[in-house]
């Protein structure tokens, strides 16, 4: 073979990378080395001796390069020794079954497992005239589903938009955040204060049955805090909180229940905390306690004092206070154990006090305000 192969600079760099790779298949590394040697116009015999490969292998690599370039030369040509046993129609039938629920076909299960799906396929293959699937096993079903990237044994959740004015309400909330940020940056004290309000219900008061064992240094199996598996439930509490978007201060309350009377109690505390000549703009969700008859009656006694800005339905993630509740869950509420609900209440209020000592101002950063 006297013909020298021609490579571009990019192709030669690519082959050099592949030839020195430890992760690529060995056959690709060998072919890359062959092409580089041919590019340098080395002798076939010397290439065969240096790379410890046969001359036919070198010739085959050269011919594939001439036919389709380096991509064709590096890869094996796909070939099937025998025609496929499972037809496309049979695969489509399996995929169709996987896209339905087992309960719709008379089973008790809600979602498929590969084993259950394979069993159903074997049971009904002959009746549906797909004899090629009569002996289908779990691996057979797995391969068919993998071709379509189907995972019927998994569940992923979504949140349906049920608010027709979702975009409009979202833009309103983001416009408020934009205004607050500008107000904080310019230190322009307007006659309006914005707070983010929400509730965190169902905070469990859990009591240990046995005492916790402290960690012991240099002891592999005892180097963490050890806790008995059994515990006692004492009930739940609800956290009602308002986050000042100008100072980061939290005004929080802890109650046994979450009703209108508890929410009104939080509004009264906000009313007494802020100056009487300002408007308190409240960002909150659509909970019934926020718009109940009792709450509206109280708001009528304080005309022009509170201004509601509602987040969209199923859009409470737009409320900045959700980040605060997440912080609580990741800090002082994490793995918490108490002896009574009173102790839980005290520790929650103490945790809020500790967060207030830091004085972090929460800012919205998810969307670009220029798009609002």
N, C-alpha and C positions, 0 to 999 in steps of 0.2 A: 504494500500500500504506500504510494508515494504522495497521495494528496494530503495536504495540511489543512486542518480545520480552522475556520476563522471565528473568533469570539469577540464580542464587544467588551468594553471595559467593565460594564456592569455584570455581564455573564461570567467573566473570568473571576471577578470578586465573589460572586455567588458560589462558584465552584470551589474556590479556595476555602470559603466558610464551611461548605458541606464536607469537603475532604478532611477537615480538621475537627469535625463534630464528633462528640461522643454520645449523642442522643439519636442521631439519624440511623436508619437501618444500615447494616454493614454493606449491603449490596449497593445502596446509593452512594456511600462513601467511596467504595471501590470504583464505581462508574465515574464519579467526579474526578478521581485521581487519573483514570484512564483518559478522560477528555482533556485534562490539563496537560498530560504527557503528550497527547497528540497535538495539542495546541503549540507545544514547544518543539514539535517536529522530531520527537525522539523515535528511535528505531523500535519496530514491533517486538523484536526479540528482547531488547533491553527492557521494554515496558513489561513484558510477560515475566521476565526474570525478577525484576525489581518489585513488582506488585504480587508475584507468586500466583498468577492467574494464567489461563490458557489463551492461546491465540484466537480460537473461535469466539471466546467471550469478548475480546477486544474488537474483532471484526463486527460482531453483532452490535456492540455499543456504537461503533462508528457509523454503521448503516442506519441505525435508529436516529442518530444525530442528524444525518443528511436528510432523513425523511421528515423529521419534525422538530429539530432543535434540541436544546438541553433538557427541556421538560419531558419530552418523549424518551430521550436517551436514559434519563435517571430512573424512570418508573417502569414497572413491569406492565406489559400489555394485558388488560383484563381478558380472561378467557374462561369459558365454562365447558368442562369436559362432557357434561350431560345436560340435556334440556331440563328446566325446572319442573319439579314434580307438582308443587302447589301452584295452581293457576292464579292469574290476576283476579279473576272473578271470586275465587275462594278466599283470597286475601281481603278483598273488598267486603265480603260477607262477615269475616271476623272483625274487621274494623267497624262495620255497622253495628255489630253486637256490642263491641266495646264502648260505643258512643251512646248506648242506652243503659238504663239502670237495671240491675238484676231483679228488683222488685216488680218492674214492668213485665218481666218474663216469668213471674210466679215464684220467685225466690224470696227469702226473708232478708237477705243482705241489701244494704243501701248502695254499696259500691263494689266493683269487681276486684277480685284478686286474680293474679295470673293463673293460679291453680284452678280456681273456680271457673274462670273463663275457658280454660283448656278442657275441663270436664264437660262443660256445656257444649263446646264445639264438637267433641267426640260423640256426645250423645245424639246430636242433631245433624251431624255431617251427612249420614246416609239419607236421612229424610229430605234434606235440602239438596241432595244430589251432588255433594262435594266429597266424593269418596277419597280424594287425596288428603283430607283432613281427618279421616276415620281414626288414625292412630296419633293424632296431634297431642303433644305433651306441652308442659309449661314452657320449655325452651322454644318450641315452635311458635307459640303465641307471642312470646317475648320478641322474637325476631320480626314477626309481622308488625307488631305495634311499634317497634323501634324504627322501622322504615318510615312510619308516618309521625314519629315523635309523639306518640300517644302514651299517656300515663293514667289510665282510668282508675288505678289504685290510689291516686293522690287527689287531694282536694286543695284548691287555692281559693281564697275568699276575695270578693269584690264588694263594693258599696254602690248600690244603685242610686242614681241621682233622682230624687223624688220632688225636688223643688224646681218648679218651672222658672223661677227667677234666681236660680243659683248664681249665674254669672254676674247679674246685676248686684246682688247682695254681696258677693265676694269682692267686687270692685269697690263697693261702698266701704267695706271693712278695711281693705288695703289703702284706700284713700285716707282713711282716718289714721292708719299707721304712718303713712307718708307725712301727714300734717303734724303728727306727734313728733316724729323724728326731726322735722324741720324746726319745730318749736323748741326741742331740746338742744339742737345744735346752735341755734341763734339766741338761746336763753331768753326768748320772748315770752313773757308771762301773760298769757291771755286769760280771759275770764271764764275759761273752760278747762276742766281737769278730766283726763281720760283714764278709766280703770277697766281692767279685764276681770270679769267675774265668772265663776263656775263652781261646781260642786264635785267632790270626790266621795261618792257614797260607798258603803260596803267595806270600810277599813276594818279588818278583822282583829278582834282582841283575842289573842291566843296565849294560853298559859301552858308552861312546861309541866309535865308530870314528874319528871326527875330533873335534878339540877344539871346545868351545863358544865362540862369538864374543860378547863383551860388548856391551851396548847402547851406542849412540852418541847423545849429545844432539843435538836439532835436526835429526835425520836421519829423515824419515818412514818409510823402508823398513828402517832399521837401529836403531830406537829400542827394540827388544826384544832379549832374549837369543836368539841364533840357534843352532840345533842341527841337525846333520846328520841326515837321515832314517834312515840305516842305524845299526844297533846290534848288539851281541853279547850273547846270553843266557848268563849264567854259572851259572844254577841258581836255586833258591828256598830261602828260610828260613822258619821258623815262629816267631811270637812267642807265648810263653806269659806271661800276666800276671794278677796279682791286684790288685784295686783295693780299698783300705781305705775303707769307706763312712763312717768316723768322721773320718779325717784327710785323705783324698784321696791318700794315698801309694800309689805303684805299685811293686809288686815284680815285676820282669819278667825273663824269660830268653829267649834266642834259641838255637834249635837247628836242626840240619839236617833232623830229622824230627820227627814228632808221634806218639809212641807212649806206652805206659804208663810206660816208664822216664823219659821226659822229664817227664811229668806228676807222677810221684812225686818227681822232683827239685824241682819247684816246691813240692809239699807239704812237703818236708823244709826248704826255705828258710823257708816260713811258720812251720813248727814251731820253728825256731831263732830266728826274729825276735820272736815274741810271747812274753809271759810264760808260764811253764809251768803256772800255776794257772788259766788261762782256757780257755774253749772257743772254737774257731775255727769259726764258722758260714760255710759256703761256699755261695754261690749259683752254680750252674753248670748246663749243659745236659746232654743225655743221650748225649754222645759215648762211644764204647766204651772209650776210655782211662780214663774217669772211674770205670767200674764193672768194669774187667777183673779177672781173677783176681790178677794181680800187684799192682794197686792195692789191692784188698780185703785182700790178705795184708799189705801195709804198714800199712793202717789198723788191722788187728788188733793190730799191735805198739804202736799208740798209742791205747789204749782211751779213749773219752770225750774225745778231743782234738779231733776233727773232727766236724762235724755237717753233712750234706748237705741243701740245699734245692734241688730240681730245678725248672727251668722246664719248662713243657709242651713236648711235641714240636711242632716248628714254631712255637715261642714264644720263641725265643732273644732276640727284640727286647725281652723283659721284663728282660733282664739289663743292668744299668746300665753294665757295662764295654763294651758295644757302642758307647756314646757316646764312650768313650775311644778305641777303635779308629778311629772316624770322625774324631776330632780328629787322630790320628796321620796318617791318610790325607790330611787337608786341610792338614797342616803339613809336618813334616820328611820324610815319605815321598812327598810330591807331586813328580813329575818327577825323582825321585832317580836319579843315575847314579854308579856306583862302578867301581873297577878290580878288585875281588875280592869274594867272599862274606865274607871276613874284615872288609873295610872296611865292608860293609853291616851286619854285626853290630855293629861298633864304633859306627857312626852311629845305629843303632836304640837301643842302650843309652845313648848320649849324649842322644838325643832324649827318652828316658824320664827321664833325670836332669834335663833342662831343665824338663820338665813338673812333676816333683816339687818343683822350686824355687818354683813358684807356689802349691802347696798348695791346690788347689781341691777342695772337698767336693762330690761329685756327689749330686744329689737327684732323686727320681722326681717328675715333675710332670704326667704324661700324664693320670692319672685322679684323681678326687676320692677321697681316702682315706675320706671319710664313707660311701661306697658299698661299702666293703670289709667 
